[in-house]
């Protein structure tokens, strides 16, 4: 049966790979894989699936393609997408039963063709409840199916990101105005920004700034938020203009940064 695309928050996927609904109490580890291999090789990995319920859990397992929306929402696609690498992927079995309170080690492998070009294979391992639970909402009984998507990145050969800043801008995040950068990835694998940044606002108050580490996929442009904090306040309100300086990093690359945000 064809399933419709499923959307989920990437932040939620990265911070928590746990779903606890009626009939579905699963926890997976790790919630994300970032792997590397070469053409002609087979790469094997293991997901740990824990059942936090006292009753046995029956789960269906399959792969899916995924895309990332501008707001960092992940959309899962069960149908093969253009240039999908899912034909390279084999999973241990399509259905598992995990006893209550137990943990199962579940294997999958990626066999990269010998003629595969340098780049990146991206897919998801989906784990979902085999039987929908019934949730009651406004007097109606509704079927609810728990589902977890484990994001997998496999760098193939010399695949690598190539990030370039089209800086500075000011964005609103959680109701607060903060500095941000527009980052374009002209490489053939995803990248993430990190770094050690400090700065001051118009009142002369000093802050640490943390770049958001959301993935920037090949040939895409994304906003990287520079979130301020102090020793006493994780969510301070900035007074612009703000000057930020330090070192920005991605992969093995480092660049000195000094920018005023008006």
Secondary structure, DSSP 8 states (H G I E B T S, - for coil): -----EEEEHHHHHH--EEEETTEEEEEE-SEEEEEE-TT-EEEEEEEEEE-SSS-EEEEEEEEEEEE-TT-EEEEESS--TT--GGGEEES-SEEEE-TT-EEEEEEEEE--TT--SEEEEEEEEEEESS-EEEEETTEEEEE--EEEEEEEEEETT----EEE---EEEEETTEEEEEEEEEE-SSS-B--EEEEEEE-TT--EEEEEE----B-TT-EEEEEEEEE-SS-SS----SSEEEEEEEEETTEEEEEEEEE-
